[in-house]
Amino acid sequence: MTFIITCNTVIKEVGGTLRTLHFPRSFAFIDRFKKKKKKKKRHTHTHTHTHTTNARQTSRPGHSSGTAAMKLVCGVTLLLTAALAYYIYTPLPGSIAEPWKLMLLDASFRLVTSAGHFAEHLGLCHHIRLITNTANAFEGLLSVAYEGVEVHDTLFAGVHVRVFQPTSGEKGKLRRGLVFIHGGGWALCSAKLGTYDLLGRKMAGELDAVIVSVEYRLVPEVHFPQQHNDCLQAARHFLRPDVLAQYSVDPDRVGVSGDSAGGNLAAVVAQQISVDDSISNKFKVQALVYPVLQALDFNTPSYQQNKDMPILYRVSMIRYWLEYLNADPSFVDSVLINNHSGEDQGQVSRHRHKFDWTALLPPAVQKNYRPVVPTTGSPHIVEQVPAFLDIRAVPLLAEDEILEKTPPAYILTCEHDVLRDDGLMYGRRLREAGVAVTNDHYPDGFHGCFTLAFWPGFSVGDRTLQNYIAWLHENL
């Protein structure tokens, strides 16, 4: 409302200025200005006074036009500034960390995303390609200097990985090992650029560990289950006794980790490795940073509370899911109101207790939010996209017999994140299955803050990163 009032005021001002350009003598402001100047400057000589007055009257039209043009420029500038402020400004809760910095970052991301959709509408490229190219160009500008860590790229079972190794320490000393899977909605980011390159170097140095960061293939080139397959193959290869020996990694101190979509993939890989009897070495821990773990309820309390919260909006998360599962983008509206998981769908109903937040979340988290479970849904969605019920995509749906075999878990959640409840529900299910769980919750945190510790540098991001590394240092 404030923006509309401001715009109306500016438009009136600009309109008045335009009229002044045609009728300069009617611009009362200039007349008043001249009268004030006239009073201040008194002349004793009548001829001089008359001459000055005549000169002023002679120059008035041109002077008025120049002043009016300046006011026009100022008015347009004010209008554009108001429009820019309106675009940037997003109402945020008082408890969120560094709100204005987050608003600026979110506005930049929204601008690039809009440009991507516009390019796709014109038939120039898939919108994700433009977003990826823009993000990669920026990430390439970040300094990744970090002393004491050696970096090299290689293939693990045909999958590209980047390996970070400490250069100090005794020769032949066994170190920790960690498979890390980056986030980005299964479509964005890279293990080899900027943020995740810095993260790999930092973890290798501070944990004295060998970090294997998986460069899995992304949407739109591939869709589920290819991302899952790449990560699982890379993890299986690293856990081979000969490979661990090659990198001087202690087979009893290997973990798996990831953030956001990477947290999804890390949770799935942890489950699959845990039940694979052909693999002798198992993960000691799993560390999941605001993981995305289910796609059947987009109306959990955190989805409702944070539906318009930067930098991950509810509708954006739904679109990432549909892209990942190679589903029809037109499903977004139906999925938004949980029509794909209605009460009339037997396939979903047998899994409902696994994502029933009314039973899995504490009352303090549920607040006054109500479940959204349509009586009659759209069964054709799950029929066309069976991956909605595939535990390789949706690890929250795994049976207790699988969960109980997974390693101790660290789950980081943020209050202002649509994925908060995914992490909390998974932690609850793991505990009920007998798995030790550490839940690290940040009341001022938001989605993405973990990696934003590097740039532009959020205080809550620094805390999440340091506490994450501290937990790994103690438990891995």
C-alpha positions as CSV (number, residue, x, y, z in Angstrom):
1,M,0.0,0.0,0.0
2,T,2.9,2.4,0.9
3,F,4.4,1.7,-2.5
4,I,1.2,2.5,-4.3
5,I,0.8,5.8,-2.5
6,T,4.4,6.7,-3.3
7,C,3.9,5.9,-7.0
8,N,0.8,8.0,-7.2
9,T,2.5,10.9,-5.6
10,V,5.5,10.6,-8.0
11,I,3.2,10.3,-11.0
12,K,1.3,13.4,-10.1
13,E,4.6,15.3,-9.6
14,V,5.9,14.1,-13.0
15,G,2.6,14.9,-14.7
16,G,2.7,18.4,-13.2
17,T,6.3,18.9,-14.4
18,L,5.3,17.9,-17.9
19,R,2.5,20.5,-17.9
20,T,5.0,23.1,-16.6
21,L,7.3,22.5,-19.7
22,H,4.4,23.8,-21.8
23,F,3.3,26.6,-19.5
24,P,6.3,27.8,-17.6
25,R,4.7,31.0,-16.2
26,S,2.0,29.0,-14.4
27,F,4.5,27.1,-12.3
28,A,3.8,28.8,-8.9
29,F,7.0,27.3,-7.3
30,I,9.3,29.3,-9.5
31,D,7.3,32.5,-8.9
32,R,7.6,32.1,-5.2
33,F,11.3,31.4,-5.6
34,K,11.8,34.6,-7.5
35,K,9.9,36.7,-5.0
36,K,12.1,35.5,-2.2
37,K,15.2,36.3,-4.2
38,K,13.8,39.7,-5.1
39,K,13.2,40.6,-1.4
40,K,16.7,39.7,-0.4
41,K,18.3,41.8,-3.1
42,R,17.3,45.4,-2.7
43,H,18.5,48.0,-5.2
44,T,18.7,51.7,-4.6
45,H,19.0,52.7,-8.2
46,T,15.6,52.5,-9.9
47,H,17.1,52.0,-13.4
48,T,19.2,49.2,-12.2
49,H,16.3,47.5,-10.4
50,T,14.1,47.9,-13.5
51,H,16.8,46.5,-15.7
52,T,17.4,43.5,-13.4
53,T,13.6,42.8,-13.1
54,N,13.2,42.9,-16.9
55,A,16.2,40.6,-17.3
56,R,14.7,38.2,-14.9
57,Q,11.3,38.3,-16.7
58,T,13.0,37.8,-20.0
59,S,14.9,34.7,-18.8
60,R,12.0,33.2,-16.9
61,P,10.7,30.8,-19.6
62,G,14.1,29.1,-20.2
63,H,14.9,29.0,-16.6
64,S,11.5,27.4,-15.8
65,S,12.0,24.8,-18.5
66,G,15.4,23.8,-17.1
67,T,14.1,23.6,-13.6
68,A,11.1,21.6,-14.7
69,A,13.3,19.2,-16.7
70,M,15.4,18.7,-13.6
71,K,12.3,17.9,-11.5
72,L,11.2,15.5,-14.2
73,V,14.5,13.6,-13.9
74,C,14.3,13.6,-10.1
75,G,10.7,12.3,-10.3
76,V,11.5,9.5,-12.7
77,T,14.5,8.6,-10.6
78,L,12.4,8.5,-7.5
79,L,9.8,6.4,-9.2
80,L,12.5,3.9,-10.4
81,T,14.0,3.8,-6.9
82,A,10.6,3.1,-5.3
83,A,10.0,0.3,-7.9
84,L,13.4,-1.2,-7.1
85,A,12.8,-1.0,-3.4
86,Y,9.4,-2.7,-3.8
87,Y,11.1,-5.5,-5.8
88,I,13.8,-6.0,-3.3
89,Y,11.7,-5.7,-0.1
90,T,10.2,-8.9,1.3
91,P,8.5,-8.9,4.7
92,L,10.6,-11.0,7.0
93,P,10.2,-12.1,10.6
94,G,12.2,-10.2,13.2
95,S,14.0,-13.4,14.2
96,I,15.7,-14.0,10.9
97,A,19.4,-13.3,10.6
98,E,20.5,-10.1,8.6
99,P,17.2,-9.5,6.8
100,W,18.4,-6.8,4.4
101,K,21.3,-8.8,3.2
102,L,19.0,-11.7,2.6
103,M,16.5,-9.5,0.7
104,L,19.2,-8.3,-1.7
105,L,20.5,-11.8,-2.3
106,D,17.0,-13.1,-2.9
107,A,16.1,-10.3,-5.3
108,S,19.2,-11.1,-7.3
109,F,18.3,-14.8,-7.4
110,R,14.7,-14.0,-8.4
111,L,16.0,-11.7,-11.2
112,V,18.2,-14.4,-12.6
113,T,15.4,-17.0,-12.3
114,S,12.9,-14.7,-14.1
115,A,15.5,-14.2,-16.9
116,G,15.8,-17.9,-17.2
117,H,12.0,-18.4,-17.5
118,F,11.9,-15.6,-20.1
119,A,14.7,-17.2,-22.1
120,E,12.8,-20.5,-22.0
121,H,9.6,-18.8,-23.1
122,L,11.5,-17.3,-26.1
123,G,12.8,-20.8,-27.0
124,L,16.4,-19.8,-26.3
125,C,17.3,-22.4,-23.7
126,H,16.0,-24.3,-20.7
127,H,15.6,-21.9,-17.8
128,I,17.9,-24.0,-15.6
129,R,20.7,-23.7,-18.1
130,L,20.7,-19.9,-17.9
131,I,20.5,-20.0,-14.1
132,T,23.4,-22.5,-13.9
133,N,25.6,-20.5,-16.3
134,T,25.0,-17.3,-14.4
135,A,25.6,-18.9,-11.1
136,N,28.8,-20.7,-12.3
137,A,30.1,-17.5,-13.8
138,F,29.8,-15.8,-10.4
139,E,31.1,-18.8,-8.5
140,G,34.2,-18.8,-10.7
141,L,35.0,-15.4,-9.4
142,L,35.2,-16.5,-5.7
143,S,38.7,-17.0,-4.3
144,V,39.3,-20.6,-3.3
145,A,42.8,-20.3,-1.9
146,Y,43.3,-22.6,1.1
147,E,46.7,-23.7,2.3
148,G,47.6,-27.2,3.2
149,V,45.0,-29.0,1.0
150,E,45.7,-30.8,-2.3
151,V,42.9,-31.0,-4.8
152,H,42.5,-33.2,-7.8
153,D,39.6,-34.4,-10.1
154,T,39.1,-38.0,-11.0
155,L,36.6,-40.7,-11.8
156,F,35.0,-43.1,-9.3
157,A,33.3,-45.9,-11.1
158,G,32.8,-43.5,-14.1
159,V,31.4,-40.7,-11.9
160,H,33.2,-37.4,-11.7
161,V,34.5,-36.5,-8.2
162,R,36.7,-33.8,-6.7
163,V,39.1,-35.1,-4.0
164,F,40.4,-32.9,-1.2
165,Q,43.4,-34.2,0.8
166,P,45.4,-32.6,3.6
167,T,49.1,-32.2,2.7
168,S,50.4,-32.1,6.3
169,G,50.8,-34.9,8.8
170,E,52.7,-38.2,9.0
171,K,53.1,-40.2,5.9
172,G,50.8,-43.2,5.9
173,K,48.7,-41.9,8.7
174,L,45.1,-43.0,8.5
175,R,42.6,-40.2,8.2
176,R,38.9,-39.6,8.3
177,G,37.0,-39.9,5.0
178,L,33.8,-38.1,4.0
179,V,31.6,-38.4,0.9
180,F,30.0,-35.0,0.4
181,I,27.0,-34.4,-2.0
182,H,26.3,-30.8,-2.9
183,G,22.8,-29.2,-3.0
184,G,21.1,-27.2,-5.6
185,G,17.7,-28.8,-6.3
186,W,19.3,-31.7,-8.2
187,A,19.8,-29.1,-11.0
188,L,22.3,-26.4,-9.8
189,C,25.8,-25.9,-8.4
190,S,29.0,-27.8,-8.7
191,A,31.6,-29.5,-6.5
192,K,34.3,-27.8,-8.5
193,L,33.3,-24.2,-8.2
194,G,33.2,-21.4,-5.6
195,T,31.2,-22.3,-2.5
196,Y,31.4,-26.1,-2.6
197,D,35.1,-26.0,-3.6
198,L,35.8,-23.8,-0.6
199,L,33.7,-26.0,1.6
200,G,35.7,-29.1,0.6
201,R,39.0,-27.4,1.2
202,K,37.8,-26.1,4.6
203,M,36.5,-29.5,5.7
204,A,39.7,-31.3,4.6
205,G,41.9,-28.9,6.4
206,E,40.0,-28.6,9.7
207,L,39.0,-32.3,9.9
208,D,42.3,-33.6,8.6
209,A,40.1,-35.7,6.4
210,V,39.9,-36.9,2.8
211,I,36.8,-35.3,1.3
212,V,35.2,-36.8,-1.8
213,S,32.8,-34.3,-3.3
214,V,30.6,-35.9,-6.0
215,E,30.1,-34.1,-9.3
216,Y,26.8,-35.9,-10.1
217,R,24.9,-35.2,-13.3
218,L,22.1,-32.6,-13.1
219,V,18.7,-31.6,-14.5
220,P,17.9,-31.0,-17.3
221,E,20.5,-33.3,-18.8
222,V,19.4,-36.2,-16.6
223,H,16.5,-36.9,-14.2
224,F,15.8,-39.4,-11.4
225,P,17.3,-41.9,-10.8
226,Q,20.5,-40.8,-12.5
227,Q,21.5,-38.4,-9.7
228,H,20.9,-41.1,-7.2
229,N,22.9,-43.7,-9.2
230,D,25.9,-41.4,-9.6
231,C,26.1,-40.7,-5.9
232,L,25.6,-44.4,-4.9
233,Q,28.3,-45.6,-7.4
234,A,30.8,-43.0,-6.2
235,A,30.2,-43.9,-2.6
236,R,30.5,-47.7,-3.2
237,H,33.7,-47.1,-5.1
238,F,35.2,-45.0,-2.3
239,L,34.3,-47.6,0.3
240,R,36.3,-50.3,-1.4
241,P,39.2,-51.5,0.8
242,D,41.8,-50.9,-1.9
243,V,40.5,-47.3,-2.6
244,L,40.4,-46.4,1.1
245,A,44.0,-47.7,1.4
246,Q,45.1,-45.7,-1.6
247,Y,43.9,-42.5,0.1
248,S,45.1,-43.6,3.6
249,V,41.5,-43.5,5.0
250,D,40.6,-45.4,8.1
251,P,37.8,-47.8,7.0
252,D,36.1,-47.3,10.4
253,R,35.9,-43.5,10.1
254,V,34.0,-42.8,6.8
255,G,30.9,-40.7,6.7
256,V,28.4,-39.4,4.1
257,S,27.0,-35.9,4.1
258,G,25.1,-33.4,2.0
259,D,23.0,-30.2,2.1
260,S,19.4,-29.7,0.7
261,A,19.0,-31.9,-2.4
262,G,22.5,-33.2,-1.5
263,G,21.1,-34.1,1.9
264,N,18.3,-36.1,0.2
265,L,20.9,-38.0,-1.8
266,A,23.2,-38.5,1.2
267,A,20.2,-40.0,3.2
268,V,19.3,-42.3,0.4
269,V,23.0,-43.4,-0.1
270,A,23.3,-44.0,3.7
271,Q,20.2,-46.3,3.6
272,Q,21.3,-48.2,0.5
273,I,24.8,-48.8,1.8
274,S,23.5,-49.9,5.2
275,V,21.5,-52.8,3.7
276,D,23.9,-53.8,1.0
277,D,25.6,-57.0,2.3
278,S,28.1,-56.9,-0.5
279,I,29.8,-53.9,1.0
280,S,32.1,-54.7,4.0
281,N,32.9,-51.1,5.0
282,K,29.9,-49.1,6.2
283,F,29.4,-45.4,6.9
284,K,30.1,-44.4,10.5
285,V,27.9,-41.3,10.4
286,Q,25.5,-39.4,8.2
287,A,25.4,-35.6,8.4
288,L,22.3,-34.0,6.7
289,V,22.1,-30.2,6.3
290,Y,18.4,-29.0,5.9
291,P,17.7,-32.1,3.8
292,V,14.7,-32.5,1.5
293,L,13.2,-35.8,2.3
294,Q,9.6,-36.1,1.1
295,A,7.3,-34.9,-1.7
296,L,3.9,-36.0,-0.5
297,D,2.9,-33.2,1.8
298,F,3.7,-29.6,0.8
299,N,1.5,-28.3,3.6
300,T,3.5,-29.3,6.7
301,P,3.7,-26.5,9.3
302,S,7.1,-25.3,7.9
303,Y,5.8,-25.3,4.3
304,Q,2.8,-23.2,5.4
305,Q,4.8,-20.9,7.7
306,N,7.7,-20.3,5.2
307,K,5.9,-20.6,1.9
308,D,7.1,-17.1,0.8
309,M,10.5,-17.2,2.7
310,P,13.7,-16.5,0.8
311,I,15.6,-18.1,-0.7
312,L,13.6,-21.3,-1.2
313,Y,9.9,-20.7,-1.7
314,R,7.4,-23.5,-1.5
315,V,6.4,-23.3,-5.1
316,S,10.1,-23.3,-6.1
317,M,10.7,-26.5,-4.1
318,I,7.7,-28.2,-5.9
319,R,9.1,-27.2,-9.3
320,Y,12.5,-28.6,-8.3
321,W,10.8,-31.9,-7.4
322,L,8.8,-32.0,-10.7
323,E,12.0,-31.4,-12.7
324,Y,13.9,-34.0,-10.8
325,L,11.2,-36.6,-11.2
326,N,10.7,-35.6,-14.9
327,A,7.0,-34.9,-14.2
328,D,4.6,-32.6,-16.0
329,P,5.2,-29.0,-14.9
330,S,1.5,-28.4,-15.0
331,F,1.1,-30.6,-11.9
332,V,2.4,-27.8,-9.7
333,D,-1.0,-26.4,-8.7
334,S,-2.4,-29.8,-7.8
335,V,0.7,-30.8,-5.9
336,L,0.6,-27.5,-4.0
337,I,-2.7,-28.5,-2.4
338,N,-1.7,-32.1,-1.9
339,N,-4.0,-33.5,-4.5
340,H,-1.4,-36.1,-5.4
341,S,-1.7,-37.6,-1.9
342,G,-5.5,-37.5,-1.2
343,E,-7.3,-39.8,1.1
344,D,-8.7,-41.8,-1.8
345,Q,-5.3,-43.0,-3.0
346,G,-4.5,-46.4,-1.6
347,Q,-0.9,-46.3,-2.8
348,V,-0.2,-43.3,-0.7
349,S,-2.3,-44.2,2.3
350,R,-0.2,-47.2,3.3
351,H,2.8,-44.7,3.7
352,R,0.9,-42.0,5.4
353,H,2.1,-42.7,8.9
354,K,5.6,-42.1,7.7
355,F,5.0,-38.5,6.9
356,D,2.1,-37.7,9.2
357,W,3.4,-34.6,10.9
358,T,0.5,-34.5,13.3
359,A,2.1,-37.5,15.0
360,L,5.8,-36.9,14.2
361,L,6.2,-33.2,15.2
362,P,6.0,-31.8,18.7
363,P,3.0,-29.4,19.4
364,A,5.4,-26.4,19.7
365,V,6.3,-27.0,16.0
366,Q,2.8,-27.7,14.8
367,K,1.5,-24.5,16.3
368,N,-2.0,-23.8,15.0
369,Y,-1.5,-25.2,11.5
370,R,-4.0,-27.7,10.1
371,P,-3.2,-30.7,7.8
372,V,-4.2,-30.5,4.2
373,V,-5.5,-33.9,3.1
374,P,-8.0,-33.8,0.2
375,T,-10.8,-36.3,0.5
376,T,-10.7,-36.8,-3.3
377,G,-7.4,-36.2,-5.0
378,S,-5.8,-36.6,-8.4
379,P,-4.6,-40.3,-8.5
380,H,-3.3,-39.9,-12.1
381,I,-0.4,-37.8,-10.8
382,V,1.2,-40.7,-8.7
383,E,0.2,-43.1,-11.5
384,Q,2.2,-41.0,-14.0
385,V,5.0,-40.2,-11.5
386,P,5.5,-43.4,-9.4
387,A,8.8,-41.9,-8.1
388,F,6.7,-39.9,-5.6
389,L,6.6,-43.2,-3.7
390,D,10.2,-44.5,-4.4
391,I,12.4,-44.5,-1.4
392,R,15.4,-43.8,-3.7
393,A,13.8,-40.4,-4.2
394,V,11.8,-40.0,-0.9
395,P,14.0,-41.4,1.9
396,L,11.4,-40.5,4.6
397,L,9.2,-43.4,3.2
398,A,11.8,-46.0,4.1
399,E,10.7,-48.8,6.3
400,D,11.9,-49.1,9.9
401,E,13.9,-52.2,9.0
402,I,16.0,-50.0,6.7
403,L,16.2,-47.0,9.0
404,E,17.5,-49.1,12.0
405,K,20.6,-50.1,10.1
406,T,21.6,-46.6,9.1
407,P,24.5,-44.8,11.0
408,P,24.1,-42.2,13.7
409,A,22.8,-39.0,12.2
410,Y,23.4,-35.2,12.5
411,I,20.4,-33.3,11.1
412,L,20.6,-29.5,10.8
413,T,17.4,-27.6,10.5
414,C,16.4,-23.9,10.2
415,E,13.3,-22.2,11.6
416,H,12.7,-20.1,8.4
417,D,13.0,-23.0,5.9
418,V,10.2,-24.9,4.2
419,L,12.3,-28.1,4.7
420,R,12.5,-27.7,8.5
421,D,9.8,-30.4,9.2
422,D,11.3,-32.8,6.7
423,G,14.4,-32.9,8.9
424,L,12.5,-33.0,12.1
425,M,10.2,-35.9,11.0
426,Y,13.2,-37.9,9.7
427,G,15.0,-37.4,13.0
428,R,11.9,-38.6,14.9
429,R,11.6,-41.7,12.7
430,L,15.3,-42.5,13.0
431,R,15.1,-42.3,16.8
432,E,12.1,-44.5,16.9
433,A,14.1,-47.0,14.9
434,G,16.9,-46.9,17.5
435,V,19.4,-44.6,15.7
436,A,21.2,-41.9,17.6
437,V,20.3,-38.5,16.3
438,T,21.7,-35.0,16.9
439,N,19.3,-32.3,15.8
440,D,21.0,-28.9,15.4
441,H,18.3,-26.3,15.1
442,Y,18.8,-22.6,14.3
443,P,15.9,-20.2,15.2
444,D,17.4,-17.4,13.1
445,G,18.4,-19.7,10.2
446,F,17.0,-19.9,6.7
447,H,17.5,-22.3,3.7
448,G,21.0,-21.9,2.2
449,C,22.6,-20.1,5.1
450,F,25.1,-23.0,5.5
451,T,27.0,-22.3,2.3
452,L,26.3,-18.6,2.4
453,A,28.8,-18.5,5.2
454,F,31.4,-18.0,2.5
455,W,29.7,-15.3,0.5
456,P,28.1,-12.9,1.2
457,G,28.9,-14.1,4.7
458,F,25.9,-14.5,7.1
459,S,26.6,-14.8,10.8
460,V,24.1,-17.7,11.2
461,G,25.9,-19.4,8.3
462,D,29.2,-19.2,10.2
463,R,27.6,-20.8,13.2
464,T,26.0,-23.6,11.2
465,L,29.3,-24.4,9.4
466,Q,31.4,-24.4,12.6
467,N,29.0,-26.5,14.5
468,Y,28.7,-28.9,11.6
469,I,32.4,-29.3,11.4
470,A,32.7,-29.6,15.2
471,W,30.1,-32.5,15.3
472,L,32.0,-34.3,12.5
473,H,35.3,-33.8,14.4
474,E,33.8,-35.4,17.5
475,N,31.8,-38.2,15.9
476,L,33.7,-39.2,12.8
